[in-house]
Amino acid sequence: MDYTQLIEIIATILIIIAVPLVSIPKRLGLWFMFYGQIFWCIFAYLKEQNFFLIQSVFLFFMNIFGLYNWKKKGIK
């Protein structure tokens, strides 16, 4: 197993954990998504997948936006 495959596995696990938490809603889920997107960004960059990288960066910033808004609304 090479390191890019390990990055892909970590990112997948983080997102799988995040989705049910976000649907509750719990801010912890957005934190898992936040870190999962960091791993997806790294993976896309290393694999030279430019469109996937653009998508991952966009979703990364959407997670930051969500964390900010959910904090304002008092979602824990």
N, CA, C and O atoms as a CHARMM CRD file, in Angstrom:
* protein
*
  304
    1    1 MET  N      0.85700  -1.18200   0.00000 PROA 1      0.00000
    2    1 MET  CA     0.00000   0.00000   0.00000 PROA 1      0.00000
    3    1 MET  C      0.89800   1.24000   0.00000 PROA 1      0.00000
    4    1 MET  O      1.79300   1.36800   0.83600 PROA 1      0.00000
    5    2 ASP  N      0.65300   2.13500  -0.93100 PROA 2      0.00000
    6    2 ASP  CA     1.43400   3.36800  -0.95400 PROA 2      0.00000
    7    2 ASP  C      0.73600   4.44500  -0.11100 PROA 2      0.00000
    8    2 ASP  O     -0.40400   4.27200   0.32000 PROA 2      0.00000
    9    3 TYR  N      1.42900   5.53400   0.10900 PROA 3      0.00000
   10    3 TYR  CA     0.91100   6.56800   1.00100 PROA 3      0.00000
   11    3 TYR  C     -0.32200   7.27200   0.44400 PROA 3      0.00000
   12    3 TYR  O     -1.14600   7.75400   1.22000 PROA 3      0.00000
   13    4 THR  N     -0.47100   7.34400  -0.87400 PROA 4      0.00000
   14    4 THR  CA    -1.67300   7.97800  -1.41800 PROA 4      0.00000
   15    4 THR  C     -2.91100   7.12300  -1.14200 PROA 4      0.00000
   16    4 THR  O     -4.00000   7.65000  -0.91600 PROA 4      0.00000
   17    5 GLN  N     -2.73700   5.82700  -1.16100 PROA 5      0.00000
   18    5 GLN  CA    -3.86400   4.94200  -0.84000 PROA 5      0.00000
   19    5 GLN  C     -4.23200   5.08500   0.63200 PROA 5      0.00000
   20    5 GLN  O     -5.41200   5.04800   0.98000 PROA 5      0.00000
   21    6 LEU  N     -3.24800   5.24700   1.48900 PROA 6      0.00000
   22    6 LEU  CA    -3.50900   5.46900   2.91600 PROA 6      0.00000
   23    6 LEU  C     -4.26300   6.78300   3.13000 PROA 6      0.00000
   24    6 LEU  O     -5.19700   6.84200   3.93000 PROA 6      0.00000
   25    7 ILE  N     -3.86100   7.82300   2.42300 PROA 7      0.00000
   26    7 ILE  CA    -4.55200   9.11600   2.50400 PROA 7      0.00000
   27    7 ILE  C     -6.00000   8.96000   2.05800 PROA 7      0.00000
   28    7 ILE  O     -6.90700   9.51300   2.68000 PROA 7      0.00000
   29    8 GLU  N     -6.21500   8.21200   0.98700 PROA 8      0.00000
   30    8 GLU  CA    -7.56400   7.98000   0.47500 PROA 8      0.00000
   31    8 GLU  C     -8.42900   7.23000   1.49000 PROA 8      0.00000
   32    8 GLU  O     -9.60300   7.55700   1.66800 PROA 8      0.00000
   33    9 ILE  N     -7.85800   6.23600   2.14800 PROA 9      0.00000
   34    9 ILE  CA    -8.59500   5.46500   3.16000 PROA 9      0.00000
   35    9 ILE  C     -8.95800   6.33900   4.34700 PROA 9      0.00000
   36    9 ILE  O    -10.08900   6.28500   4.83000 PROA 9      0.00000
   37   10 ILE  N     -8.01700   7.14400   4.82300 PROA 10     0.00000
   38   10 ILE  CA    -8.28100   8.03700   5.96300 PROA 10     0.00000
   39   10 ILE  C     -9.38100   9.02800   5.61300 PROA 10     0.00000
   40   10 ILE  O    -10.29700   9.24800   6.40600 PROA 10     0.00000
   41   11 ALA  N     -9.29400   9.62800   4.43000 PROA 11     0.00000
   42   11 ALA  CA   -10.30500  10.59700   4.00300 PROA 11     0.00000
   43   11 ALA  C    -11.68400   9.95000   3.93200 PROA 11     0.00000
   44   11 ALA  O    -12.67400  10.54000   4.36600 PROA 11     0.00000
   45   12 THR  N    -11.74800   8.75300   3.39300 PROA 12     0.00000
   46   12 THR  CA   -13.02500   8.04600   3.27000 PROA 12     0.00000
   47   12 THR  C    -13.61700   7.75100   4.63700 PROA 12     0.00000
   48   12 THR  O    -14.80800   7.97100   4.85500 PROA 12     0.00000
   49   13 ILE  N    -12.81400   7.26200   5.55000 PROA 13     0.00000
   50   13 ILE  CA   -13.29700   6.94600   6.90300 PROA 13     0.00000
   51   13 ILE  C    -13.81000   8.20100   7.59600 PROA 13     0.00000
   52   13 ILE  O    -14.86800   8.17200   8.22400 PROA 13     0.00000
   53   14 LEU  N    -13.07000   9.30100   7.49000 PROA 14     0.00000
   54   14 LEU  CA   -13.49900  10.55200   8.12700 PROA 14     0.00000
   55   14 LEU  C    -14.84200  11.02400   7.57300 PROA 14     0.00000
   56   14 LEU  O    -15.70400  11.46100   8.33500 PROA 14     0.00000
   57   15 ILE  N    -15.02600  10.94000   6.26500 PROA 15     0.00000
   58   15 ILE  CA   -16.28300  11.38600   5.65500 PROA 15     0.00000
   59   15 ILE  C    -17.42400  10.44900   6.03900 PROA 15     0.00000
   60   15 ILE  O    -18.53700  10.91300   6.28900 PROA 15     0.00000
   61   16 ILE  N    -17.17500   9.15100   6.09200 PROA 16     0.00000
   62   16 ILE  CA   -18.21900   8.19500   6.48600 PROA 16     0.00000
   63   16 ILE  C    -18.66300   8.45100   7.92200 PROA 16     0.00000
   64   16 ILE  O    -19.85100   8.34800   8.22500 PROA 16     0.00000
   65   17 ILE  N    -17.74700   8.77800   8.79500 PROA 17     0.00000
   66   17 ILE  CA   -18.09400   9.12600  10.18400 PROA 17     0.00000
   67   17 ILE  C    -18.87000  10.44000  10.21400 PROA 17     0.00000
   68   17 ILE  O    -19.80400  10.59800  11.00000 PROA 17     0.00000
   69   18 ALA  N    -18.48300  11.37600   9.36000 PROA 18     0.00000
   70   18 ALA  CA   -19.06200  12.72300   9.38500 PROA 18     0.00000
   71   18 ALA  C    -20.51800  12.77000   8.94600 PROA 18     0.00000
   72   18 ALA  O    -21.32100  13.48600   9.54600 PROA 18     0.00000
   73   19 VAL  N    -20.86500  12.02600   7.91900 PROA 19     0.00000
   74   19 VAL  CA   -22.19700  12.16200   7.31900 PROA 19     0.00000
   75   19 VAL  C    -23.33000  11.91400   8.32100 PROA 19     0.00000
   76   19 VAL  O    -24.24300  12.73700   8.39000 PROA 19     0.00000
   77   20 PRO  N    -23.32300  10.83700   9.09500 PROA 20     0.00000
   78   20 PRO  CA   -24.41200  10.66300  10.06400 PROA 20     0.00000
   79   20 PRO  C    -24.43500  11.75900  11.14100 PROA 20     0.00000
   80   20 PRO  O    -25.50300  12.17400  11.59100 PROA 20     0.00000
   81   21 LEU  N    -23.25200  12.21800  11.54300 PROA 21     0.00000
   82   21 LEU  CA   -23.19500  13.26800  12.56500 PROA 21     0.00000
   83   21 LEU  C    -23.76500  14.58100  12.04500 PROA 21     0.00000
   84   21 LEU  O    -24.45100  15.29600  12.77600 PROA 21     0.00000
   85   22 VAL  N    -23.48500  14.89800  10.79200 PROA 22     0.00000
   86   22 VAL  CA   -24.01300  16.13000  10.20000 PROA 22     0.00000
   87   22 VAL  C    -25.52800  16.04600  10.07700 PROA 22     0.00000
   88   22 VAL  O    -26.21500  17.05500  10.23500 PROA 22     0.00000
   89   23 SER  N    -26.05200  14.87100   9.80100 PROA 23     0.00000
   90   23 SER  CA   -27.50200  14.73400   9.62600 PROA 23     0.00000
   91   23 SER  C    -28.25900  14.83600  10.94600 PROA 23     0.00000
   92   23 SER  O    -29.48100  14.98700  10.92900 PROA 23     0.00000
   93   24 ILE  N    -27.58500  14.76100  12.08000 PROA 24     0.00000
   94   24 ILE  CA   -28.26100  14.80900  13.38700 PROA 24     0.00000
   95   24 ILE  C    -28.80500  16.19800  13.71600 PROA 24     0.00000
   96   24 ILE  O    -29.95700  16.16500  14.14800 PROA 24     0.00000
   97   25 PRO  N    -28.29200  17.32700  13.62300 PROA 25     0.00000
   98   25 PRO  CA   -26.95000  17.82100  13.28600 PROA 25     0.00000
   99   25 PRO  C    -26.06000  17.99700  14.52600 PROA 25     0.00000
  100   25 PRO  O    -26.50800  18.41500  15.59400 PROA 25     0.00000
  101   26 LYS  N    -24.81200  17.66700  14.33500 PROA 26     0.00000
  102   26 LYS  CA   -23.76600  17.87600  15.34100 PROA 26     0.00000
  103   26 LYS  C    -22.57400  18.52700  14.64800 PROA 26     0.00000
  104   26 LYS  O    -22.17100  18.11900  13.55900 PROA 26     0.00000
  105   27 ARG  N    -22.01700  19.54800  15.29900 PROA 27     0.00000
  106   27 ARG  CA   -20.85900  20.24600  14.72800 PROA 27     0.00000
  107   27 ARG  C    -19.66000  19.32200  14.59200 PROA 27     0.00000
  108   27 ARG  O    -18.80700  19.52900  13.72900 PROA 27     0.00000
  109   28 LEU  N    -19.59100  18.30800  15.43700 PROA 28     0.00000
  110   28 LEU  CA   -18.48400  17.36000  15.35600 PROA 28     0.00000
  111   28 LEU  C    -18.41100  16.74000  13.96100 PROA 28     0.00000
  112   28 LEU  O    -17.32300  16.46700  13.45500 PROA 28     0.00000
  113   29 GLY  N    -19.57000  16.52100  13.34400 PROA 29     0.00000
  114   29 GLY  CA   -19.59800  15.98700  11.99000 PROA 29     0.00000
  115   29 GLY  C    -18.92600  16.90600  10.99000 PROA 29     0.00000
  116   29 GLY  O    -18.23000  16.44700  10.08400 PROA 29     0.00000
  117   30 LEU  N    -19.13600  18.21300  11.15700 PROA 30     0.00000
  118   30 LEU  CA   -18.47300  19.16500  10.25700 PROA 30     0.00000
  119   30 LEU  C    -16.96700  19.16700  10.47400 PROA 30     0.00000
  120   30 LEU  O    -16.20200  19.36700   9.53100 PROA 30     0.00000
  121   31 TRP  N    -16.53400  18.94400  11.72100 PROA 31     0.00000
  122   31 TRP  CA   -15.09600  18.84700  11.96700 PROA 31     0.00000
  123   31 TRP  C    -14.50100  17.62400  11.27300 PROA 31     0.00000
  124   31 TRP  O    -13.41400  17.69600  10.70100 PROA 31     0.00000
  125   32 PHE  N    -15.22800  16.49000  11.32700 PROA 32     0.00000
  126   32 PHE  CA   -14.75800  15.30700  10.60100 PROA 32     0.00000
  127   32 PHE  C    -14.70400  15.59100   9.10300 PROA 32     0.00000
  128   32 PHE  O    -13.75500  15.19300   8.42700 PROA 32     0.00000
  129   33 MET  N    -15.72100  16.27800   8.58200 PROA 33     0.00000
  130   33 MET  CA   -15.72900  16.64300   7.15500 PROA 33     0.00000
  131   33 MET  C    -14.56000  17.57400   6.83500 PROA 33     0.00000
  132   33 MET  O    -13.89600  17.41500   5.81000 PROA 33     0.00000
  133   34 PHE  N    -14.31200  18.54400   7.71500 PROA 34     0.00000
  134   34 PHE  CA   -13.23100  19.50900   7.55200 PROA 34     0.00000
  135   34 PHE  C    -11.89800  18.77100   7.36500 PROA 34     0.00000
  136   34 PHE  O    -11.16000  19.03200   6.41400 PROA 34     0.00000
  137   35 TYR  N    -11.60500  17.84900   8.28300 PROA 35     0.00000
  138   35 TYR  CA   -10.33800  17.12400   8.19200 PROA 35     0.00000
  139   35 TYR  C    -10.34300  16.11900   7.04100 PROA 35     0.00000
  140   35 TYR  O     -9.30600  15.88600   6.42000 PROA 35     0.00000
  141   36 GLY  N    -11.48900  15.53100   6.75500 PROA 36     0.00000
  142   36 GLY  CA   -11.59800  14.63700   5.60500 PROA 36     0.00000
  143   36 GLY  C    -11.29700  15.36800   4.30900 PROA 36     0.00000
  144   36 GLY  O    -10.61800  14.83200   3.43300 PROA 36     0.00000
  145   37 GLN  N    -11.80200  16.59500   4.18100 PROA 37     0.00000
  146   37 GLN  CA   -11.54900  17.38100   2.97300 PROA 37     0.00000
  147   37 GLN  C    -10.08600  17.75900   2.84600 PROA 37     0.00000
  148   37 GLN  O     -9.56900  17.85100   1.73300 PROA 37     0.00000
  149   38 ILE  N     -9.41400  17.97900   3.95300 PROA 38     0.00000
  150   38 ILE  CA    -7.96400  18.24500   3.88800 PROA 38     0.00000
  151   38 ILE  C     -7.25600  17.04800   3.26600 PROA 38     0.00000
  152   38 ILE  O     -6.40000  17.20200   2.39500 PROA 38     0.00000
  153   39 PHE  N     -7.62500  15.85100   3.72600 PROA 39     0.00000
  154   39 PHE  CA    -7.01300  14.64600   3.15000 PROA 39     0.00000
  155   39 PHE  C     -7.38500  14.47800   1.68000 PROA 39     0.00000
  156   39 PHE  O     -6.54600  14.06300   0.88100 PROA 39     0.00000
  157   40 TRP  N     -8.63500  14.79300   1.30400 PROA 40     0.00000
  158   40 TRP  CA    -9.02100  14.69900  -0.10500 PROA 40     0.00000
  159   40 TRP  C     -8.25200  15.71600  -0.95000 PROA 40     0.00000
  160   40 TRP  O     -7.87300  15.42000  -2.08300 PROA 40     0.00000
  161   41 CYS  N     -8.02000  16.91000  -0.40500 PROA 41     0.00000
  162   41 CYS  CA    -7.23200  17.91500  -1.13800 PROA 41     0.00000
  163   41 CYS  C     -5.81200  17.41200  -1.38600 PROA 41     0.00000
  164   41 CYS  O     -5.28100  17.54300  -2.48900 PROA 41     0.00000
  165   42 ILE  N     -5.21300  16.84100  -0.36100 PROA 42     0.00000
  166   42 ILE  CA    -3.85700  16.29600  -0.50400 PROA 42     0.00000
  167   42 ILE  C     -3.84400  15.17000  -1.53900 PROA 42     0.00000
  168   42 ILE  O     -2.97000  15.11800  -2.40500 PROA 42     0.00000
  169   43 PHE  N     -4.82000  14.27800  -1.43700 PROA 43     0.00000
  170   43 PHE  CA    -4.91400  13.16000  -2.36800 PROA 43     0.00000
  171   43 PHE  C     -5.05300  13.65400  -3.81000 PROA 43     0.00000
  172   43 PHE  O     -4.34400  13.18800  -4.70200 PROA 43     0.00000
  173   44 ALA  N     -5.96800  14.59900  -4.03100 PROA 44     0.00000
  174   44 ALA  CA    -6.20300  15.11900  -5.38400 PROA 44     0.00000
  175   44 ALA  C     -4.95300  15.80400  -5.92800 PROA 44     0.00000
  176   44 ALA  O     -4.62900  15.66300  -7.10800 PROA 44     0.00000
  177   45 TYR  N     -4.25200  16.54400  -5.07400 PROA 45     0.00000
  178   45 TYR  CA    -3.02400  17.22300  -5.49700 PROA 45     0.00000
  179   45 TYR  C     -1.95600  16.19800  -5.89400 PROA 45     0.00000
  180   45 TYR  O     -1.31600  16.32800  -6.93700 PROA 45     0.00000
  181   46 LEU  N     -1.77500  15.18400  -5.05300 PROA 46     0.00000
  182   46 LEU  CA    -0.74400  14.17900  -5.33700 PROA 46     0.00000
  183   46 LEU  C     -1.05400  13.37300  -6.59000 PROA 46     0.00000
  184   46 LEU  O     -0.14300  12.97000  -7.31300 PROA 46     0.00000
  185   47 LYS  N     -2.32100  13.13900  -6.84600 PROA 47     0.00000
  186   47 LYS  CA    -2.73400  12.37900  -8.03100 PROA 47     0.00000
  187   47 LYS  C     -2.94100  13.27100  -9.25500 PROA 47     0.00000
  188   47 LYS  O     -3.31700  12.79200 -10.32500 PROA 47     0.00000
  189   48 GLU  N     -2.69200  14.57400  -9.08800 PROA 48     0.00000
  190   48 GLU  CA    -2.83500  15.55900 -10.16800 PROA 48     0.00000
  191   48 GLU  C     -4.23700  15.53500 -10.77600 PROA 48     0.00000
  192   48 GLU  O     -4.40700  15.59700 -11.99300 PROA 48     0.00000
  193   49 GLN  N     -5.22400  15.44300  -9.90700 PROA 49     0.00000
  194   49 GLN  CA    -6.63400  15.46100 -10.29700 PROA 49     0.00000
  195   49 GLN  C     -7.18400  16.85900 -10.05200 PROA 49     0.00000
  196   49 GLN  O     -7.77100  17.12600  -9.00400 PROA 49     0.00000
  197   50 ASN  N     -6.99300  17.74700 -11.01800 PROA 50     0.00000
  198   50 ASN  CA    -7.27800  19.16400 -10.82200 PROA 50     0.00000
  199   50 ASN  C     -8.74400  19.46000 -10.52100 PROA 50     0.00000
  200   50 ASN  O     -9.03900  20.27300  -9.64500 PROA 50     0.00000
  201   51 PHE  N     -9.66000  18.81800 -11.22800 PROA 51     0.00000
  202   51 PHE  CA   -11.07000  19.08700 -10.99200 PROA 51     0.00000
  203   51 PHE  C    -11.50800  18.57000  -9.61200 PROA 51     0.00000
  204   51 PHE  O    -12.30300  19.21300  -8.92600 PROA 51     0.00000
  205   52 PHE  N    -10.99200  17.42500  -9.22200 PROA 52     0.00000
  206   52 PHE  CA   -11.28600  16.90000  -7.88900 PROA 52     0.00000
  207   52 PHE  C    -10.68800  17.81300  -6.81700 PROA 52     0.00000
  208   52 PHE  O    -11.28600  18.01200  -5.75900 PROA 52     0.00000
  209   53 LEU  N     -9.52200  18.35800  -7.09100 PROA 53     0.00000
  210   53 LEU  CA    -8.90000  19.29400  -6.15900 PROA 53     0.00000
  211   53 LEU  C     -9.74800  20.55000  -6.00700 PROA 53     0.00000
  212   53 LEU  O     -9.94700  21.02900  -4.89100 PROA 53     0.00000
  213   54 ILE  N    -10.24400  21.08400  -7.10600 PROA 54     0.00000
  214   54 ILE  CA   -11.11200  22.26700  -7.05200 PROA 54     0.00000
  215   54 ILE  C    -12.35700  21.96300  -6.22600 PROA 54     0.00000
  216   54 ILE  O    -12.75200  22.76100  -5.37500 PROA 54     0.00000
  217   55 GLN  N    -12.97300  20.81500  -6.47600 PROA 55     0.00000
  218   55 GLN  CA   -14.15300  20.41400  -5.71100 PROA 55     0.00000
  219   55 GLN  C    -13.82700  20.28100  -4.23200 PROA 55     0.00000
  220   55 GLN  O    -14.59200  20.74600  -3.38700 PROA 55     0.00000
  221   56 SER  N    -12.71100  19.65600  -3.91000 PROA 56     0.00000
  222   56 SER  CA   -12.33400  19.43600  -2.51500 PROA 56     0.00000
  223   56 SER  C    -12.03900  20.74900  -1.79900 PROA 56     0.00000
  224   56 SER  O    -12.40200  20.91500  -0.63500 PROA 56     0.00000
  225   57 VAL  N    -11.39100  21.67200  -2.47700 PROA 57     0.00000
  226   57 VAL  CA   -11.11400  22.98300  -1.88400 PROA 57     0.00000
  227   57 VAL  C    -12.42500  23.73100  -1.64500 PROA 57     0.00000
  228   57 VAL  O    -12.60200  24.34600  -0.59300 PROA 57     0.00000
  229   58 PHE  N    -13.33700  23.68400  -2.60400 PROA 58     0.00000
  230   58 PHE  CA   -14.64600  24.32600  -2.43300 PROA 58     0.00000
  231   58 PHE  C    -15.38200  23.73700  -1.23100 PROA 58     0.00000
  232   58 PHE  O    -15.91000  24.48300  -0.40500 PROA 58     0.00000
  233   59 LEU  N    -15.42300  22.42000  -1.12600 PROA 59     0.00000
  234   59 LEU  CA   -16.10700  21.77400  -0.00200 PROA 59     0.00000
  235   59 LEU  C    -15.40700  22.07300   1.32600 PROA 59     0.00000
  236   59 LEU  O    -16.06200  22.18300   2.36300 PROA 59     0.00000
  237   60 PHE  N    -14.09600  22.20300   1.29600 PROA 60     0.00000
  238   60 PHE  CA   -13.33900  22.57500   2.49000 PROA 60     0.00000
  239   60 PHE  C    -13.82500  23.93300   3.01200 PROA 60     0.00000
  240   60 PHE  O    -14.07900  24.09500   4.20600 PROA 60     0.00000
  241   61 PHE  N    -13.94900  24.90000   2.10300 PROA 61     0.00000
  242   61 PHE  CA   -14.40900  26.22600   2.52900 PROA 61     0.00000
  243   61 PHE  C    -15.88500  26.21800   2.92400 PROA 61     0.00000
  244   61 PHE  O    -16.29500  26.99100   3.79000 PROA 61     0.00000
  245   62 MET  N    -16.67800  25.36100   2.30400 PROA 62     0.00000
  246   62 MET  CA   -18.08000  25.22900   2.71900 PROA 62     0.00000
  247   62 MET  C    -18.17500  24.66400   4.13700 PROA 62     0.00000
  248   62 MET  O    -19.07200  25.03600   4.89400 PROA 62     0.00000
  249   63 ASN  N    -17.26700  23.78000   4.49100 PROA 63     0.00000
  250   63 ASN  CA   -17.23800  23.25500   5.85900 PROA 63     0.00000
  251   63 ASN  C    -16.89500  24.35100   6.86300 PROA 63     0.00000
  252   63 ASN  O    -17.47700  24.41400   7.94500 PROA 63     0.00000
  253   64 ILE  N    -15.95300  25.20800   6.50100 PROA 64     0.00000
  254   64 ILE  CA   -15.61800  26.33900   7.37500 PROA 64     0.00000
  255   64 ILE  C    -16.83800  27.24300   7.53800 PROA 64     0.00000
  256   64 ILE  O    -17.15400  27.67400   8.64600 PROA 64     0.00000
  257   65 PHE  N    -17.51600  27.52500   6.43300 PROA 65     0.00000
  258   65 PHE  CA   -18.73000  28.33800   6.45600 PROA 65     0.00000
  259   65 PHE  C    -19.80000  27.69100   7.33800 PROA 65     0.00000
  260   65 PHE  O    -20.45200  28.37300   8.12800 PROA 65     0.00000
  261   66 GLY  N    -19.97800  26.38000   7.20200 PROA 66     0.00000
  262   66 GLY  CA   -20.94900  25.65700   8.01400 PROA 66     0.00000
  263   66 GLY  C    -20.59700  25.67100   9.48700 PROA 66     0.00000
  264   66 GLY  O    -21.47400  25.85500  10.33100 PROA 66     0.00000
  265   67 LEU  N    -19.32900  25.48000   9.80800 PROA 67     0.00000
  266   67 LEU  CA   -18.89900  25.52200  11.21500 PROA 67     0.00000
  267   67 LEU  C    -19.20200  26.88200  11.82500 PROA 67     0.00000
  268   67 LEU  O    -19.67700  26.96900  12.95700 PROA 67     0.00000
  269   68 TYR  N    -18.93000  27.92800  11.08500 PROA 68     0.00000
  270   68 TYR  CA   -19.18800  29.28800  11.57200 PROA 68     0.00000
  271   68 TYR  C    -20.68600  29.50800  11.79200 PROA 68     0.00000
  272   68 TYR  O    -21.09700  30.00800  12.83900 PROA 68     0.00000
  273   69 ASN  N    -21.49900  29.13300  10.80000 PROA 69     0.00000
  274   69 ASN  CA   -22.93700  29.34200  10.91200 PROA 69     0.00000
  275   69 ASN  C    -23.58300  28.49200  11.99700 PROA 69     0.00000
  276   69 ASN  O    -24.45600  28.96700  12.72400 PROA 69     0.00000
  277   70 TRP  N    -23.16300  27.25000  12.10800 PROA 70     0.00000
  278   70 TRP  CA   -23.73900  26.39100  13.13000 PROA 70     0.00000
  279   70 TRP  C    -23.35300  26.86700  14.52100 PROA 70     0.00000
  280   70 TRP  O    -24.13300  26.72600  15.46300 PROA 70     0.00000
  281   71 LYS  N    -22.15600  27.42900  14.66000 PROA 71     0.00000
  282   71 LYS  CA   -21.75000  27.97700  15.96400 PROA 71     0.00000
  283   71 LYS  C    -22.63400  29.16400  16.31200 PROA 71     0.00000
  284   71 LYS  O    -23.07100  29.30300  17.45400 PROA 71     0.00000
  285   72 LYS  N    -22.90200  30.03000  15.31700 PROA 72     0.00000
  286   72 LYS  CA   -23.77400  31.18100  15.55600 PROA 72     0.00000
  287   72 LYS  C    -25.17800  30.74200  15.96700 PROA 72     0.00000
  288   72 LYS  O    -25.81200  31.39200  16.79800 PROA 72     0.00000
  289   73 LYS  N    -25.65700  29.66100  15.40000 PROA 73     0.00000
  290   73 LYS  CA   -27.00400  29.16600  15.69900 PROA 73     0.00000
  291   73 LYS  C    -27.06400  28.33700  16.97200 PROA 73     0.00000
  292   73 LYS  O    -28.14400  27.93400  17.40300 PROA 73     0.00000
  293   74 GLY  N    -25.91600  28.08300  17.57000 PROA 74     0.00000
  294   74 GLY  CA   -25.86000  27.34000  18.82500 PROA 74     0.00000
  295   74 GLY  C    -25.92800  25.82900  18.66400 PROA 74     0.00000
  296   74 GLY  O    -26.20700  25.11900  19.63000 PROA 74     0.00000
  297   75 ILE  N    -25.67800  25.32800  17.46600 PROA 75     0.00000
  298   75 ILE  CA   -25.65600  23.87500  17.25400 PROA 75     0.00000
  299   75 ILE  C    -24.34200  23.33400  17.81000 PROA 75     0.00000
  300   75 ILE  O    -23.26000  23.80500  17.46200 PROA 75     0.00000
  301   76 LYS  N    -24.46200  22.34800  18.66800 PROA 76     0.00000
  302   76 LYS  CA   -23.26300  21.81400  19.33100 PROA 76     0.00000
  303   76 LYS  C    -22.76000  20.57500  18.67200 PROA 76     0.00000
  304   76 LYS  O    -21.76000  20.00500  19.10900 PROA 76     0.00000
